[in-house]
Structures are given as structure tokens and as C-alpha cells.
Amino acid sequence: MFDNDGVFRPVPFDSEALRPRLPSPLEEVADERFARHGVRLLLKRDDLIHPELVGNKWRKLVPNLEAAAGRPVVTFGGAYSNHLRATAAAGRLLGLPTVGVVRGDELADRPLNPSLARCAADGMRLCFVDRATYRRKADPGTLAAVLSAADAEDAYVVPEGGSNAAAVRGCLALGEELRDHADVVAVACGTGGTLAGLAAGLGPGRRALGVPVLKGGFLGDGIRALQTEAFGGPVGDWALDERFHFGGYARTTPALEDFARDFEGRHGLPVERLYVAKSLYALVALAEEGAFPRGTRIAAVVTGAPFSP
């Protein structure tokens, strides 16, 4: 629920199905790539919040599910969207109808990939739309047409990636949990809602670093808009480093795969490739560049776990 200051405090439906582990654990790891620069690395294990609404998906979705108040939920995503899978899982756990609007009508006649198959198995009704329509989904007329075609005019709409004012306020607690333990907090960004809330919650003297996983250089404007919607204006000290998308969303390279396997071997942490690996790679590269003064405590937010079909 939201308190009088508009901050989401987790009391999800009095439901054991969505009961989280909060605050999520914070673990320091010994890694010479940071230690030789006098920098400490901590892992914020948001991947352990909930077994099915993993990481920032719990923080962003639960405020929206509460706002839905039992209505069906419609949301949006690509063919490999973590957000679609999390929404479908939440629907199953709560007995809530969910509809996923999927980018790419050419997918409608193809076998479902493992990610979409999981959504369907969890009871999500999938509606495929052409890419031009999908790009215009924020336009009120286009949205109304999409909802009508999906027979979901009365549903509660959650935007792509789950990022809206409610989600941003839900992520405020992530910053609050870290403000006394880290000087810099890094998180991989898709739609920017987690970074927008995290930065606001960190407080003075702390910095949030976003690592976009999409190409395009558009995310900064989106984060400022989300903070304005949630808090009335920009809040907190945050920045983006656009160099580590590895070709864009759902893209990896052999170098990133090698890095992720090496990190798993060093620290025993299963590394999710599309977001978490990119943020950890960025931190190693920045440490080597001397971007962090000696004595800096860096917290990397582990926003998710590898997907197992």
C-alpha cells in the first residue's frame, strides 16, 4: 500500500503467494578486479525477493497489482519479455486474468518460444500486434483500439516493462535499503523505472548508475518523465552509461557470455544475461578505467535470475 507520502510500503494483498523477502540480502564479494583499485563490490540480491516475481519485477508489479483491485491486467512486451513472464506468474498466483500484448504480429502463426510458452502456461492470453501499432501503443486512440481488439476494455493497463509512477514509487525502497551501505549503486535499465525510484530513495551523497540494455540514447528523457510523474520532478543523483548494451535488448556477444561464465565461476552466482551480466561487465570496465575513487562502495543490483524454460 502507499503511505501518506506516496511511498509504497509492501503489504501485498495479505497473500502468502506474493509474500516477499525484504529487505533483500546485501552480499560483499571479493573480486581482485575491484580490490586492486581500492573499491568494494556488493551484490544487492533482489533476485531472492520472490521465487517467481524476481527482483525489480516484484517491486514494480506489486503496486500496480494492488491498484488493479482485482480487475484483469493488460500489459505489453516483446517475445522474450521478463515483464510479461512476471505478470503472467502474478496472475496465476493471484487468480487474476492477464493479457499480454506482444510486439510482432508475425509471431502469431509461429510456435511459441519458451518465454511466451511460460506466459501461456501461467494463463496469460497473448495478443500479437504489428510493430507499427506497437510503437504507437501510448497514443490513447491506438491503446483503445488494442484493448478493444483484445476484448479487454475494462482492464487495468500496465505499461511495457511495468514502468509507471506506481512502479517508480515502489522502487523507492530499493534506494532506502542501500543508502547506508553503498556510495554508488548500479542497475541495468530497460524502461528506466527501477533507476528512477532507486535514485530517489538513495538520498544525498549517493549516486545511481544506470546501464541501458537497449540502443538509442532515449532513456534519459524517459527517466526524467517517470520521476516527474511519480515525484513532481527530477530526484537524486543519477547517470547513464550507454556503452554496454552489447547490440541491444536480448542481444549478447561471445565476450559477454565469457564474462558471465567467469563471474559465475568466481562467485557462485547464476548471472542473468540480458540485464545483470551487462551491468556487472560495465562495473568491471569502469573500475579498470579508474572511474571510482579508492574507498568507493559499489552495490550492483541483481535484478533477475537466468530464465529456465
DAPEFEN-V309156 format. One record per pair of residues at least 4 apart in sequence whose C-alpha atoms are under 7 Angstrom apart, sorted by sequence separation. I is the first residue (numbers start at 1). J is the second residue. D is the distance in whole Angstrom. If there is no record, write none. Layout:
# DAPEFEN-V309156
I	J	D
I	J	D
This chain:
# DAPEFEN-V309156
2	6	5
3	7	6
15	19	6
31	35	6
32	36	6
34	38	7
35	39	5
50	54	5
53	57	6
54	58	6
56	60	6
57	61	6
58	62	6
61	65	6
62	66	6
63	67	6
64	68	6
65	69	7
77	81	5
81	85	7
82	86	6
83	87	6
84	88	6
85	89	6
86	90	6
87	91	6
88	92	6
89	93	6
90	94	6
91	95	6
92	96	6
112	116	6
113	117	6
114	118	6
115	119	7
116	120	6
117	121	6
118	122	6
119	123	7
120	124	5
129	133	7
130	134	6
131	135	6
132	136	7
133	137	6
139	143	6
140	144	6
141	145	6
142	146	6
143	147	6
144	148	6
145	149	6
146	150	6
147	151	6
148	152	6
158	162	6
159	163	6
163	167	6
164	168	6
165	169	6
166	170	6
167	171	6
168	172	7
172	176	7
173	177	6
174	178	7
175	179	6
178	182	6
192	196	6
193	197	6
194	198	6
195	199	6
196	200	7
197	201	6
198	202	6
202	206	6
218	222	7
219	223	6
220	224	6
221	225	6
222	226	6
223	227	6
224	228	6
225	229	6
226	230	6
227	231	5
228	232	4
247	251	6
252	256	6
253	257	6
254	258	6
255	259	6
256	260	6
257	261	6
258	262	6
259	263	6
260	264	6
261	265	6
262	266	6
263	267	6
264	268	5
272	276	5
273	277	5
274	278	7
275	279	7
276	280	6
277	281	6
278	282	6
279	283	6
280	284	6
281	285	6
282	286	6
283	287	6
284	288	6
285	289	6
286	290	6
287	291	6
292	296	6
2	7	5
3	8	6
34	39	5
35	40	6
49	54	6
53	58	5
91	96	4
112	117	5
119	124	5
120	125	6
129	134	6
137	142	6
138	143	6
147	152	5
148	153	6
159	164	7
162	167	7
163	168	7
227	232	7
228	233	4
246	251	6
247	252	7
252	257	7
264	269	5
271	276	6
272	277	6
286	291	5
287	292	6
2	8	4
3	9	7
12	18	7
34	40	6
48	54	7
49	55	6
91	97	6
136	142	6
137	143	5
147	153	5
189	195	7
227	233	6
228	234	6
246	252	6
264	270	6
271	277	6
1	8	5
2	9	6
12	19	7
34	41	7
47	54	5
48	55	7
77	84	6
91	98	6
227	234	5
246	253	7
264	271	6
1	9	5
47	55	4
76	84	7
187	195	7
227	235	7
1	10	6
46	55	4
199	208	5
1	11	6
46	56	7
88	98	6
224	234	6
260	271	6
29	41	6
28	41	6
29	42	6
28	42	4
27	42	5
28	43	6
195	210	6
26	42	7
27	43	5
84	100	6
26	43	6
27	44	7
260	277	6
26	44	5
25	44	6
26	45	6
24	44	7
25	45	5
108	128	6
24	45	6
189	210	6
24	46	5
184	206	6
185	207	6
186	208	6
187	209	6
188	210	6
189	211	6
190	212	6
79	102	6
105	128	5
127	150	7
171	194	6
175	198	4
179	202	5
183	206	5
184	207	5
185	208	5
186	209	5
187	210	5
188	211	5
189	212	5
190	213	6
251	274	7
24	48	7
72	96	6
73	97	6
74	98	6
75	99	6
76	100	6
77	101	6
78	102	5
79	103	7
100	124	6
102	126	7
104	128	6
105	129	5
174	198	6
175	199	6
178	202	7
179	203	7
183	207	6
184	208	6
185	209	6
186	210	6
187	211	6
188	212	6
189	213	6
190	214	7
250	274	6
24	49	6
72	97	5
73	98	5
74	99	5
75	100	5
76	101	5
77	102	5
78	103	5
99	124	5
100	125	6
101	126	6
102	127	6
103	128	6
104	129	6
105	130	5
168	193	5
172	197	4
175	200	7
176	201	5
188	213	7
217	242	7
249	274	7
57	83	7
70	96	7
72	98	6
73	99	6
74	100	6
75	101	6
76	102	6
77	103	6
98	124	5
99	125	5
100	126	5
101	127	5
102	128	5
103	129	6
104	130	5
167	193	7
168	194	6
171	197	5
172	198	5
175	201	4
176	202	5
276	302	6
21	48	7
22	49	6
97	124	7
98	125	6
99	126	6
100	127	6
101	128	6
102	129	6
103	130	6
104	131	5
171	198	6
174	201	7
175	202	4
179	206	7
192	219	7
196	223	6
276	303	7
21	49	5
101	129	7
103	131	6
163	191	6
168	196	6
169	197	6
172	200	6
173	201	6
20	49	5
21	50	7
57	86	7
164	193	7
168	197	5
172	201	5
208	237	6
209	238	6
210	239	6
211	240	6
20	50	5
85	115	7
92	122	6
161	191	6
163	193	5
192	222	7
193	223	7
196	226	7
207	237	5
208	238	5
209	239	5
210	240	5
211	241	5
212	242	6
215	245	6
88	119	5
92	123	6
103	134	6
192	223	6
196	227	6
206	237	7
207	238	6
208	239	7
209	240	6
210	241	6
211	242	6
213	244	7
214	245	6
213	245	4
272	304	6
53	86	5
85	118	7
89	122	6
193	226	7
203	236	7
211	244	7
212	245	6
215	248	5
245	278	7
272	305	5
273	306	7
52	86	7
85	119	5
88	122	6
214	248	4
244	278	6
271	305	6
272	306	4
80	115	6
84	119	7
88	123	7
200	235	5
213	248	6
214	249	5
270	305	7
271	306	6
88	124	5
199	235	7
200	236	5
213	249	6
270	306	7
52	89	7
79	116	6
199	236	5
199	237	6
244	282	6
199	238	6
12	62	7
8	63	7
165	226	6
169	230	6
164	226	6
168	230	7
213	275	6
165	229	6
165	230	4
211	279	6
17	93	6
83	161	6
83	162	7
74	155	6
73	155	5
74	156	6
75	157	6
72	155	5
73	156	5
74	157	5
75	158	5
76	159	6
77	160	6
71	155	6
72	156	6
73	157	6
74	158	6
75	159	6
76	160	5
77	161	7
71	156	6
75	160	6
188	275	5
68	156	5
188	276	6
188	278	7
188	279	5
187	279	6
186	279	7
61	162	6
60	162	6
64	166	6
60	163	7
63	166	6
64	167	7
63	167	6
61	167	7
60	167	4
63	170	6
59	167	7
60	168	7
60	170	6
59	170	5
60	171	7
59	171	6
183	296	6
184	297	6
185	298	6
186	299	6
187	300	6
183	297	5
184	298	5
185	299	5
186	300	5
187	301	5
182	297	5
183	298	6
184	299	6
185	300	6
186	301	6
182	298	6
182	299	6
56	194	7
23	177	7
8	169	6
7	169	6
8	170	5
7	170	7
115	309	7
114	309	6
56	303	5
55	303	5
55	304	5
37	287	7
54	304	6
33	284	7
34	287	6
39	294	6
44	299	6
46	301	7
47	302	6
38	294	5
39	295	5
40	296	6
41	297	6
42	298	6
43	299	6
44	300	6
45	301	7
46	302	6
47	303	6
37	294	6
38	295	6
39	296	5
40	297	5
41	298	5
42	299	5
43	300	5
44	301	5
45	302	5
46	303	5
47	304	5
39	297	6
40	298	6
41	299	6
42	300	6
43	301	6
44	302	6
47	305	6
43	302	7
